[in-house]
Amino acid sequence: MNIFNTRLMLLTITLRIFGCSSDSADDEYRRLVEDLSRQQVAQQEALIQQSQDLTEASKQLVDADATARRELSEMQSRLQQEFASGRQSIDGQRQKLDNERREIATQRHRDPLIATALLQTVTLIVAALPLVLLLLLIRATRNEPVQLPLAELLVEDLVAEKPLLFPGPVSPQRALISPDEPAESPDTPDVGEPSDRPTGSDPET
């Protein structure tokens, strides 16, 4: 607006200096005023359009900045979640490895103890087995005195250096004979029975 007024004042001064008071000068002056008015309107429209474009560009820039900030925030949140999930998974795997390591260490410490206990138990059972058999035999001999020689035979077989557990069938007569009592020979005659052989001398002699 100031430029238009300045131009209009300069034009008026110029016309007054040259003394143009004719109709042609008025027409020229009117034409110039109209041209200046149109130029001013065009400039104002251009300024308004530029202002609108600038406003639209600013709005788009603000929207783009907000979108970029939102996307950046979402990306940061997603990265943080992925990092936290990965770290949690790593911590879980590390805890699992530690548990497995402790279990292996405990098993290594426990297995020898179990093996030693089993070996000692088996040794005690094997060592106590003859005693148990001996107690059973003693109890059986107390209940049945007739089987005493058989019990003594079994005891001698158990305490022998090379035991022979029933190497062959044992006859009932041999089982009833005591080992301290000598066996009688069937061919030996009894003392009370008379002998068929003559005891005196020959009468013919």
mmCIF file of the C-alpha atoms, coordinates in Angstrom:
data_MODEL
# 
_entry.id   MODEL 
# 
loop_
_atom_site.group_PDB 
_atom_site.id 
_atom_site.type_symbol 
_atom_site.label_atom_id 
_atom_site.label_alt_id 
_atom_site.label_comp_id 
_atom_site.label_asym_id 
_atom_site.label_entity_id 
_atom_site.label_seq_id 
_atom_site.pdbx_PDB_ins_code 
_atom_site.Cartn_x 
_atom_site.Cartn_y 
_atom_site.Cartn_z 
_atom_site.occupancy 
_atom_site.B_iso_or_equiv 
_atom_site.pdbx_formal_charge 
_atom_site.auth_seq_id 
_atom_site.auth_comp_id 
_atom_site.auth_asym_id 
_atom_site.auth_atom_id 
_atom_site.pdbx_PDB_model_num 
ATOM 1   C CA . MET A 1 1   ? 0.000  0.000    0.000   1.00 0.00 ? 1   MET A CA 1 
ATOM 2   C CA . ASN A 1 2   ? 2.836  2.403    0.737   1.00 0.00 ? 2   ASN A CA 1 
ATOM 3   C CA . ILE A 1 3   ? 4.466  1.647    -2.600  1.00 0.00 ? 3   ILE A CA 1 
ATOM 4   C CA . PHE A 1 4   ? 1.216  2.392    -4.392  1.00 0.00 ? 4   PHE A CA 1 
ATOM 5   C CA . ASN A 1 5   ? 0.813  5.757    -2.610  1.00 0.00 ? 5   ASN A CA 1 
ATOM 6   C CA . THR A 1 6   ? 4.409  6.656    -3.337  1.00 0.00 ? 6   THR A CA 1 
ATOM 7   C CA . ARG A 1 7   ? 3.990  5.924    -7.016  1.00 0.00 ? 7   ARG A CA 1 
ATOM 8   C CA . LEU A 1 8   ? 0.754  7.895    -7.136  1.00 0.00 ? 8   LEU A CA 1 
ATOM 9   C CA . MET A 1 9   ? 2.369  10.923   -5.496  1.00 0.00 ? 9   MET A CA 1 
ATOM 10  C CA . LEU A 1 10  ? 5.329  10.785   -7.881  1.00 0.00 ? 10  LEU A CA 1 
ATOM 11  C CA . LEU A 1 11  ? 2.962  10.622   -10.850 1.00 0.00 ? 11  LEU A CA 1 
ATOM 12  C CA . THR A 1 12  ? 0.928  13.593   -9.581  1.00 0.00 ? 12  THR A CA 1 
ATOM 13  C CA . ILE A 1 13  ? 4.036  15.692   -9.036  1.00 0.00 ? 13  ILE A CA 1 
ATOM 14  C CA . THR A 1 14  ? 5.341  14.848   -12.491 1.00 0.00 ? 14  THR A CA 1 
ATOM 15  C CA . LEU A 1 15  ? 2.081  15.848   -14.171 1.00 0.00 ? 15  LEU A CA 1 
ATOM 16  C CA . ARG A 1 16  ? 1.959  19.094   -12.267 1.00 0.00 ? 16  ARG A CA 1 
ATOM 17  C CA . ILE A 1 17  ? 5.552  19.924   -13.196 1.00 0.00 ? 17  ILE A CA 1 
ATOM 18  C CA . PHE A 1 18  ? 4.983  19.414   -16.874 1.00 0.00 ? 18  PHE A CA 1 
ATOM 19  C CA . GLY A 1 19  ? 1.606  21.156   -16.684 1.00 0.00 ? 19  GLY A CA 1 
ATOM 20  C CA . CYS A 1 20  ? -0.332 18.419   -18.335 1.00 0.00 ? 20  CYS A CA 1 
ATOM 21  C CA . SER A 1 21  ? -3.882 19.539   -17.854 1.00 0.00 ? 21  SER A CA 1 
ATOM 22  C CA . SER A 1 22  ? -5.334 18.167   -21.028 1.00 0.00 ? 22  SER A CA 1 
ATOM 23  C CA . ASP A 1 23  ? -7.733 15.264   -21.378 1.00 0.00 ? 23  ASP A CA 1 
ATOM 24  C CA . SER A 1 24  ? -5.015 12.991   -22.666 1.00 0.00 ? 24  SER A CA 1 
ATOM 25  C CA . ALA A 1 25  ? -3.069 13.587   -19.510 1.00 0.00 ? 25  ALA A CA 1 
ATOM 26  C CA . ASP A 1 26  ? -6.093 12.701   -17.418 1.00 0.00 ? 26  ASP A CA 1 
ATOM 27  C CA . ASP A 1 27  ? -6.608 9.522    -19.376 1.00 0.00 ? 27  ASP A CA 1 
ATOM 28  C CA . GLU A 1 28  ? -2.999 8.615    -18.970 1.00 0.00 ? 28  GLU A CA 1 
ATOM 29  C CA . TYR A 1 29  ? -3.207 9.361    -15.292 1.00 0.00 ? 29  TYR A CA 1 
ATOM 30  C CA . ARG A 1 30  ? -6.340 7.211    -14.941 1.00 0.00 ? 30  ARG A CA 1 
ATOM 31  C CA . ARG A 1 31  ? -4.733 4.381    -16.866 1.00 0.00 ? 31  ARG A CA 1 
ATOM 32  C CA . LEU A 1 32  ? -1.675 4.491    -14.720 1.00 0.00 ? 32  LEU A CA 1 
ATOM 33  C CA . VAL A 1 33  ? -3.792 4.497    -11.583 1.00 0.00 ? 33  VAL A CA 1 
ATOM 34  C CA . GLU A 1 34  ? -5.715 1.471    -12.807 1.00 0.00 ? 34  GLU A CA 1 
ATOM 35  C CA . ASP A 1 35  ? -2.514 -0.342   -13.710 1.00 0.00 ? 35  ASP A CA 1 
ATOM 36  C CA . LEU A 1 36  ? -1.097 0.411    -10.344 1.00 0.00 ? 36  LEU A CA 1 
ATOM 37  C CA . SER A 1 37  ? -4.307 -0.751   -8.697  1.00 0.00 ? 37  SER A CA 1 
ATOM 38  C CA . ARG A 1 38  ? -4.277 -4.019   -10.627 1.00 0.00 ? 38  ARG A CA 1 
ATOM 39  C CA . GLN A 1 39  ? -0.632 -4.564   -9.788  1.00 0.00 ? 39  GLN A CA 1 
ATOM 40  C CA . GLN A 1 40  ? -1.346 -3.857   -6.175  1.00 0.00 ? 40  GLN A CA 1 
ATOM 41  C CA . VAL A 1 41  ? -4.269 -6.317   -6.163  1.00 0.00 ? 41  VAL A CA 1 
ATOM 42  C CA . ALA A 1 42  ? -2.121 -8.933   -7.906  1.00 0.00 ? 42  ALA A CA 1 
ATOM 43  C CA . GLN A 1 43  ? 0.659  -8.397   -5.404  1.00 0.00 ? 43  GLN A CA 1 
ATOM 44  C CA . GLN A 1 44  ? -1.779 -8.669   -2.530  1.00 0.00 ? 44  GLN A CA 1 
ATOM 45  C CA . GLU A 1 45  ? -3.236 -11.879  -3.961  1.00 0.00 ? 45  GLU A CA 1 
ATOM 46  C CA . ALA A 1 46  ? 0.271  -13.234  -4.442  1.00 0.00 ? 46  ALA A CA 1 
ATOM 47  C CA . LEU A 1 47  ? 1.131  -12.332  -0.868  1.00 0.00 ? 47  LEU A CA 1 
ATOM 48  C CA . ILE A 1 48  ? -2.062 -13.969  0.361   1.00 0.00 ? 48  ILE A CA 1 
ATOM 49  C CA . GLN A 1 49  ? -1.300 -17.102  -1.686  1.00 0.00 ? 49  GLN A CA 1 
ATOM 50  C CA . GLN A 1 50  ? 2.251  -17.171  -0.396  1.00 0.00 ? 50  GLN A CA 1 
ATOM 51  C CA . SER A 1 51  ? 0.961  -16.753  3.127   1.00 0.00 ? 51  SER A CA 1 
ATOM 52  C CA . GLN A 1 52  ? -1.494 -19.597  2.613   1.00 0.00 ? 52  GLN A CA 1 
ATOM 53  C CA . ASP A 1 53  ? 1.208  -21.754  1.068   1.00 0.00 ? 53  ASP A CA 1 
ATOM 54  C CA . LEU A 1 54  ? 3.516  -20.928  3.935   1.00 0.00 ? 54  LEU A CA 1 
ATOM 55  C CA . THR A 1 55  ? 0.798  -21.756  6.433   1.00 0.00 ? 55  THR A CA 1 
ATOM 56  C CA . GLU A 1 56  ? 0.046  -25.025  4.661   1.00 0.00 ? 56  GLU A CA 1 
ATOM 57  C CA . ALA A 1 57  ? 3.732  -25.870  4.485   1.00 0.00 ? 57  ALA A CA 1 
ATOM 58  C CA . SER A 1 58  ? 4.123  -25.054  8.163   1.00 0.00 ? 58  SER A CA 1 
ATOM 59  C CA . LYS A 1 59  ? 1.138  -27.243  8.981   1.00 0.00 ? 59  LYS A CA 1 
ATOM 60  C CA . GLN A 1 60  ? 2.535  -30.094  6.907   1.00 0.00 ? 60  GLN A CA 1 
ATOM 61  C CA . LEU A 1 61  ? 5.908  -29.628  8.550   1.00 0.00 ? 61  LEU A CA 1 
ATOM 62  C CA . VAL A 1 62  ? 4.323  -29.717  11.985  1.00 0.00 ? 62  VAL A CA 1 
ATOM 63  C CA . ASP A 1 63  ? 2.316  -32.822  11.042  1.00 0.00 ? 63  ASP A CA 1 
ATOM 64  C CA . ALA A 1 64  ? 5.408  -34.484  9.603   1.00 0.00 ? 64  ALA A CA 1 
ATOM 65  C CA . ASP A 1 65  ? 7.385  -33.607  12.714  1.00 0.00 ? 65  ASP A CA 1 
ATOM 66  C CA . ALA A 1 66  ? 4.632  -34.992  14.949  1.00 0.00 ? 66  ALA A CA 1 
ATOM 67  C CA . THR A 1 67  ? 4.435  -38.151  12.829  1.00 0.00 ? 67  THR A CA 1 
ATOM 68  C CA . ALA A 1 68  ? 8.196  -38.552  12.929  1.00 0.00 ? 68  ALA A CA 1 
ATOM 69  C CA . ARG A 1 69  ? 8.248  -38.044  16.683  1.00 0.00 ? 69  ARG A CA 1 
ATOM 70  C CA . ARG A 1 70  ? 5.429  -40.566  17.139  1.00 0.00 ? 70  ARG A CA 1 
ATOM 71  C CA . GLU A 1 71  ? 7.145  -43.125  14.920  1.00 0.00 ? 71  GLU A CA 1 
ATOM 72  C CA . LEU A 1 72  ? 10.426 -42.533  16.727  1.00 0.00 ? 72  LEU A CA 1 
ATOM 73  C CA . SER A 1 73  ? 8.723  -42.976  20.080  1.00 0.00 ? 73  SER A CA 1 
ATOM 74  C CA . GLU A 1 74  ? 7.020  -46.177  18.904  1.00 0.00 ? 74  GLU A CA 1 
ATOM 75  C CA . MET A 1 75  ? 10.314 -47.466  17.528  1.00 0.00 ? 75  MET A CA 1 
ATOM 76  C CA . GLN A 1 76  ? 12.075 -46.704  20.794  1.00 0.00 ? 76  GLN A CA 1 
ATOM 77  C CA . SER A 1 77  ? 9.317  -48.439  22.745  1.00 0.00 ? 77  SER A CA 1 
ATOM 78  C CA . ARG A 1 78  ? 9.481  -51.474  20.459  1.00 0.00 ? 78  ARG A CA 1 
ATOM 79  C CA . LEU A 1 79  ? 13.267 -51.604  20.709  1.00 0.00 ? 79  LEU A CA 1 
ATOM 80  C CA . GLN A 1 80  ? 13.080 -51.338  24.485  1.00 0.00 ? 80  GLN A CA 1 
ATOM 81  C CA . GLN A 1 81  ? 10.510 -54.136  24.622  1.00 0.00 ? 81  GLN A CA 1 
ATOM 82  C CA . GLU A 1 82  ? 12.604 -56.329  22.325  1.00 0.00 ? 82  GLU A CA 1 
ATOM 83  C CA . PHE A 1 83  ? 15.704 -55.579  24.372  1.00 0.00 ? 83  PHE A CA 1 
ATOM 84  C CA . ALA A 1 84  ? 13.876 -56.353  27.612  1.00 0.00 ? 84  ALA A CA 1 
ATOM 85  C CA . SER A 1 85  ? 12.453 -59.573  26.131  1.00 0.00 ? 85  SER A CA 1 
ATOM 86  C CA . GLY A 1 86  ? 15.864 -60.636  24.841  1.00 0.00 ? 86  GLY A CA 1 
ATOM 87  C CA . ARG A 1 87  ? 17.497 -59.850  28.152  1.00 0.00 ? 87  ARG A CA 1 
ATOM 88  C CA . GLN A 1 88  ? 14.781 -61.763  30.009  1.00 0.00 ? 88  GLN A CA 1 
ATOM 89  C CA . SER A 1 89  ? 15.295 -64.735  27.694  1.00 0.00 ? 89  SER A CA 1 
ATOM 90  C CA . ILE A 1 90  ? 19.055 -64.596  28.244  1.00 0.00 ? 90  ILE A CA 1 
ATOM 91  C CA . ASP A 1 91  ? 18.544 -64.373  32.006  1.00 0.00 ? 91  ASP A CA 1 
ATOM 92  C CA . GLY A 1 92  ? 16.185 -67.357  31.868  1.00 0.00 ? 92  GLY A CA 1 
ATOM 93  C CA . GLN A 1 93  ? 18.681 -69.416  29.872  1.00 0.00 ? 93  GLN A CA 1 
ATOM 94  C CA . ARG A 1 94  ? 21.469 -68.420  32.248  1.00 0.00 ? 94  ARG A CA 1 
ATOM 95  C CA . GLN A 1 95  ? 19.322 -69.425  35.232  1.00 0.00 ? 95  GLN A CA 1 
ATOM 96  C CA . LYS A 1 96  ? 18.519 -72.726  33.543  1.00 0.00 ? 96  LYS A CA 1 
ATOM 97  C CA . LEU A 1 97  ? 22.213 -73.387  32.903  1.00 0.00 ? 97  LEU A CA 1 
ATOM 98  C CA . ASP A 1 98  ? 23.027 -72.559  36.524  1.00 0.00 ? 98  ASP A CA 1 
ATOM 99  C CA . ASN A 1 99  ? 20.315 -74.948  37.738  1.00 0.00 ? 99  ASN A CA 1 
ATOM 100 C CA . GLU A 1 100 ? 21.573 -77.713  35.456  1.00 0.00 ? 100 GLU A CA 1 
ATOM 101 C CA . ARG A 1 101 ? 25.135 -77.089  36.632  1.00 0.00 ? 101 ARG A CA 1 
ATOM 102 C CA . ARG A 1 102 ? 24.069 -77.307  40.266  1.00 0.00 ? 102 ARG A CA 1 
ATOM 103 C CA . GLU A 1 103 ? 22.086 -80.496  39.575  1.00 0.00 ? 103 GLU A CA 1 
ATOM 104 C CA . ILE A 1 104 ? 25.105 -82.066  37.852  1.00 0.00 ? 104 ILE A CA 1 
ATOM 105 C CA . ALA A 1 105 ? 27.366 -81.081  40.749  1.00 0.00 ? 105 ALA A CA 1 
ATOM 106 C CA . THR A 1 106 ? 24.861 -82.477  43.261  1.00 0.00 ? 106 THR A CA 1 
ATOM 107 C CA . GLN A 1 107 ? 24.507 -85.685  41.271  1.00 0.00 ? 107 GLN A CA 1 
ATOM 108 C CA . ARG A 1 108 ? 28.289 -86.071  41.049  1.00 0.00 ? 108 ARG A CA 1 
ATOM 109 C CA . HIS A 1 109 ? 28.496 -85.672  44.811  1.00 0.00 ? 109 HIS A CA 1 
ATOM 110 C CA . ARG A 1 110 ? 25.506 -87.949  45.495  1.00 0.00 ? 110 ARG A CA 1 
ATOM 111 C CA . ASP A 1 111 ? 26.263 -90.853  43.133  1.00 0.00 ? 111 ASP A CA 1 
ATOM 112 C CA . PRO A 1 112 ? 29.472 -91.977  44.918  1.00 0.00 ? 112 PRO A CA 1 
ATOM 113 C CA . LEU A 1 113 ? 27.664 -91.814  48.247  1.00 0.00 ? 113 LEU A CA 1 
ATOM 114 C CA . ILE A 1 114 ? 24.814 -93.940  46.918  1.00 0.00 ? 114 ILE A CA 1 
ATOM 115 C CA . ALA A 1 115 ? 27.250 -96.413  45.362  1.00 0.00 ? 115 ALA A CA 1 
ATOM 116 C CA . THR A 1 116 ? 29.223 -96.627  48.611  1.00 0.00 ? 116 THR A CA 1 
ATOM 117 C CA . ALA A 1 117 ? 26.036 -97.118  50.629  1.00 0.00 ? 117 ALA A CA 1 
ATOM 118 C CA . LEU A 1 118 ? 24.816 -99.843  48.266  1.00 0.00 ? 118 LEU A CA 1 
ATOM 119 C CA . LEU A 1 119 ? 28.200 -101.575 48.378  1.00 0.00 ? 119 LEU A CA 1 
ATOM 120 C CA . GLN A 1 120 ? 28.273 -101.450 52.169  1.00 0.00 ? 120 GLN A CA 1 
ATOM 121 C CA . THR A 1 121 ? 24.697 -102.723 52.351  1.00 0.00 ? 121 THR A CA 1 
ATOM 122 C CA . VAL A 1 122 ? 25.448 -105.627 50.021  1.00 0.00 ? 122 VAL A CA 1 
ATOM 123 C CA . THR A 1 123 ? 28.612 -106.398 51.985  1.00 0.00 ? 123 THR A CA 1 
ATOM 124 C CA . LEU A 1 124 ? 26.688 -106.419 55.259  1.00 0.00 ? 124 LEU A CA 1 
ATOM 125 C CA . ILE A 1 125 ? 24.000 -108.650 53.775  1.00 0.00 ? 125 ILE A CA 1 
ATOM 126 C CA . VAL A 1 126 ? 26.586 -111.091 52.416  1.00 0.00 ? 126 VAL A CA 1 
ATOM 127 C CA . ALA A 1 127 ? 28.451 -111.050 55.725  1.00 0.00 ? 127 ALA A CA 1 
ATOM 128 C CA . ALA A 1 128 ? 25.279 -111.553 57.756  1.00 0.00 ? 128 ALA A CA 1 
ATOM 129 C CA . LEU A 1 129 ? 23.887 -114.294 55.527  1.00 0.00 ? 129 LEU A CA 1 
ATOM 130 C CA . PRO A 1 130 ? 25.927 -117.125 57.130  1.00 0.00 ? 130 PRO A CA 1 
ATOM 131 C CA . LEU A 1 131 ? 24.968 -115.875 60.581  1.00 0.00 ? 131 LEU A CA 1 
ATOM 132 C CA . VAL A 1 132 ? 21.318 -115.837 59.605  1.00 0.00 ? 132 VAL A CA 1 
ATOM 133 C CA . LEU A 1 133 ? 21.574 -119.344 58.228  1.00 0.00 ? 133 LEU A CA 1 
ATOM 134 C CA . LEU A 1 134 ? 23.376 -120.414 61.396  1.00 0.00 ? 134 LEU A CA 1 
ATOM 135 C CA . LEU A 1 135 ? 20.648 -118.922 63.576  1.00 0.00 ? 135 LEU A CA 1 
ATOM 136 C CA . LEU A 1 136 ? 18.001 -120.636 61.491  1.00 0.00 ? 136 LEU A CA 1 
ATOM 137 C CA . LEU A 1 137 ? 19.818 -123.944 61.819  1.00 0.00 ? 137 LEU A CA 1 
ATOM 138 C CA . ILE A 1 138 ? 20.222 -123.507 65.579  1.00 0.00 ? 138 ILE A CA 1 
ATOM 139 C CA . ARG A 1 139 ? 16.554 -122.707 65.892  1.00 0.00 ? 139 ARG A CA 1 
ATOM 140 C CA . ALA A 1 140 ? 15.681 -125.724 63.786  1.00 0.00 ? 140 ALA A CA 1 
ATOM 141 C CA . THR A 1 141 ? 17.885 -127.951 65.939  1.00 0.00 ? 141 THR A CA 1 
ATOM 142 C CA . ARG A 1 142 ? 16.177 -126.688 69.062  1.00 0.00 ? 142 ARG A CA 1 
ATOM 143 C CA . ASN A 1 143 ? 12.787 -127.509 67.625  1.00 0.00 ? 143 ASN A CA 1 
ATOM 144 C CA . GLU A 1 144 ? 13.871 -130.856 66.115  1.00 0.00 ? 144 GLU A CA 1 
ATOM 145 C CA . PRO A 1 145 ? 16.764 -132.495 68.013  1.00 0.00 ? 145 PRO A CA 1 
ATOM 146 C CA . VAL A 1 146 ? 16.783 -135.481 65.680  1.00 0.00 ? 146 VAL A CA 1 
ATOM 147 C CA . GLN A 1 147 ? 18.296 -133.354 62.864  1.00 0.00 ? 147 GLN A CA 1 
ATOM 148 C CA . LEU A 1 148 ? 21.338 -132.279 64.947  1.00 0.00 ? 148 LEU A CA 1 
ATOM 149 C CA . PRO A 1 149 ? 23.925 -134.215 62.884  1.00 0.00 ? 149 PRO A CA 1 
ATOM 150 C CA . LEU A 1 150 ? 22.575 -132.639 59.684  1.00 0.00 ? 150 LEU A CA 1 
ATOM 151 C CA . ALA A 1 151 ? 22.787 -129.180 61.249  1.00 0.00 ? 151 ALA A CA 1 
ATOM 152 C CA . GLU A 1 152 ? 26.389 -129.818 62.358  1.00 0.00 ? 152 GLU A CA 1 
ATOM 153 C CA . LEU A 1 153 ? 27.225 -130.982 58.856  1.00 0.00 ? 153 LEU A CA 1 
ATOM 154 C CA . LEU A 1 154 ? 25.768 -127.813 57.349  1.00 0.00 ? 154 LEU A CA 1 
ATOM 155 C CA . VAL A 1 155 ? 27.626 -125.645 59.879  1.00 0.00 ? 155 VAL A CA 1 
ATOM 156 C CA . GLU A 1 156 ? 30.927 -127.377 59.077  1.00 0.00 ? 156 GLU A CA 1 
ATOM 157 C CA . ASP A 1 157 ? 30.248 -126.848 55.379  1.00 0.00 ? 157 ASP A CA 1 
ATOM 158 C CA . LEU A 1 158 ? 29.549 -123.146 55.963  1.00 0.00 ? 158 LEU A CA 1 
ATOM 159 C CA . VAL A 1 159 ? 32.731 -122.504 57.987  1.00 0.00 ? 159 VAL A CA 1 
ATOM 160 C CA . ALA A 1 160 ? 34.949 -124.595 55.698  1.00 0.00 ? 160 ALA A CA 1 
ATOM 161 C CA . GLU A 1 161 ? 37.524 -122.865 53.480  1.00 0.00 ? 161 GLU A CA 1 
ATOM 162 C CA . LYS A 1 162 ? 36.016 -124.450 50.382  1.00 0.00 ? 162 LYS A CA 1 
ATOM 163 C CA . PRO A 1 163 ? 32.370 -125.047 51.199  1.00 0.00 ? 163 PRO A CA 1 
ATOM 164 C CA . LEU A 1 164 ? 30.531 -127.604 49.194  1.00 0.00 ? 164 LEU A CA 1 
ATOM 165 C CA . LEU A 1 165 ? 26.866 -126.789 49.289  1.00 0.00 ? 165 LEU A CA 1 
ATOM 166 C CA . PHE A 1 166 ? 25.236 -130.187 48.873  1.00 0.00 ? 166 PHE A CA 1 
ATOM 167 C CA . PRO A 1 167 ? 27.703 -131.673 46.357  1.00 0.00 ? 167 PRO A CA 1 
ATOM 168 C CA . GLY A 1 168 ? 25.778 -134.925 46.275  1.00 0.00 ? 168 GLY A CA 1 
ATOM 169 C CA . PRO A 1 169 ? 22.835 -136.705 47.860  1.00 0.00 ? 169 PRO A CA 1 
ATOM 170 C CA . VAL A 1 170 ? 23.290 -137.459 51.574  1.00 0.00 ? 170 VAL A CA 1 
ATOM 171 C CA . SER A 1 171 ? 21.910 -140.780 52.782  1.00 0.00 ? 171 SER A CA 1 
ATOM 172 C CA . PRO A 1 172 ? 19.590 -140.675 55.806  1.00 0.00 ? 172 PRO A CA 1 
ATOM 173 C CA . GLN A 1 173 ? 21.743 -143.151 57.758  1.00 0.00 ? 173 GLN A CA 1 
ATOM 174 C CA . ARG A 1 174 ? 24.876 -141.064 57.256  1.00 0.00 ? 174 ARG A CA 1 
ATOM 175 C CA . ALA A 1 175 ? 23.025 -137.928 58.191  1.00 0.00 ? 175 ALA A CA 1 
ATOM 176 C CA . LEU A 1 176 ? 21.902 -139.506 61.484  1.00 0.00 ? 176 LEU A CA 1 
ATOM 177 C CA . ILE A 1 177 ? 25.429 -140.623 62.443  1.00 0.00 ? 177 ILE A CA 1 
ATOM 178 C CA . SER A 1 178 ? 27.326 -138.171 64.606  1.00 0.00 ? 178 SER A CA 1 
ATOM 179 C CA . PRO A 1 179 ? 30.723 -137.171 63.217  1.00 0.00 ? 179 PRO A CA 1 
ATOM 180 C CA . ASP A 1 180 ? 32.360 -137.935 66.627  1.00 0.00 ? 180 ASP A CA 1 
ATOM 181 C CA . GLU A 1 181 ? 30.911 -141.494 66.773  1.00 0.00 ? 181 GLU A CA 1 
ATOM 182 C CA . PRO A 1 182 ? 32.694 -144.106 64.629  1.00 0.00 ? 182 PRO A CA 1 
ATOM 183 C CA . ALA A 1 183 ? 30.526 -146.049 62.254  1.00 0.00 ? 183 ALA A CA 1 
ATOM 184 C CA . GLU A 1 184 ? 30.052 -149.754 62.985  1.00 0.00 ? 184 GLU A CA 1 
ATOM 185 C CA . SER A 1 185 ? 31.099 -152.179 60.329  1.00 0.00 ? 185 SER A CA 1 
ATOM 186 C CA . PRO A 1 186 ? 28.393 -154.609 59.303  1.00 0.00 ? 186 PRO A CA 1 
ATOM 187 C CA . ASP A 1 187 ? 30.949 -157.465 59.259  1.00 0.00 ? 187 ASP A CA 1 
ATOM 188 C CA . THR A 1 188 ? 32.009 -157.023 62.917  1.00 0.00 ? 188 THR A CA 1 
ATOM 189 C CA . PRO A 1 189 ? 30.228 -159.582 65.117  1.00 0.00 ? 189 PRO A CA 1 
ATOM 190 C CA . ASP A 1 190 ? 28.553 -158.583 68.320  1.00 0.00 ? 190 ASP A CA 1 
ATOM 191 C CA . VAL A 1 191 ? 30.211 -159.395 71.620  1.00 0.00 ? 191 VAL A CA 1 
ATOM 192 C CA . GLY A 1 192 ? 27.173 -161.132 73.081  1.00 0.00 ? 192 GLY A CA 1 
ATOM 193 C CA . GLU A 1 193 ? 26.639 -163.536 70.177  1.00 0.00 ? 193 GLU A CA 1 
ATOM 194 C CA . PRO A 1 194 ? 28.441 -166.944 70.228  1.00 0.00 ? 194 PRO A CA 1 
ATOM 195 C CA . SER A 1 195 ? 30.941 -167.620 67.543  1.00 0.00 ? 195 SER A CA 1 
ATOM 196 C CA . ASP A 1 196 ? 30.575 -170.583 65.245  1.00 0.00 ? 196 ASP A CA 1 
ATOM 197 C CA . ARG A 1 197 ? 34.359 -171.196 65.360  1.00 0.00 ? 197 ARG A CA 1 
ATOM 198 C CA . PRO A 1 198 ? 35.420 -173.791 68.024  1.00 0.00 ? 198 PRO A CA 1 
ATOM 199 C CA . THR A 1 199 ? 37.188 -172.334 71.005  1.00 0.00 ? 199 THR A CA 1 
ATOM 200 C CA . GLY A 1 200 ? 38.685 -175.485 72.511  1.00 0.00 ? 200 GLY A CA 1 
ATOM 201 C CA . SER A 1 201 ? 41.498 -177.749 71.254  1.00 0.00 ? 201 SER A CA 1 
ATOM 202 C CA . ASP A 1 202 ? 40.956 -180.638 68.943  1.00 0.00 ? 202 ASP A CA 1 
ATOM 203 C CA . PRO A 1 203 ? 39.901 -183.751 70.969  1.00 0.00 ? 203 PRO A CA 1 
ATOM 204 C CA . GLU A 1 204 ? 41.871 -185.957 68.700  1.00 0.00 ? 204 GLU A CA 1 
ATOM 205 C CA . THR A 1 205 ? 45.135 -184.262 69.651  1.00 0.00 ? 205 THR A CA 1 
# 
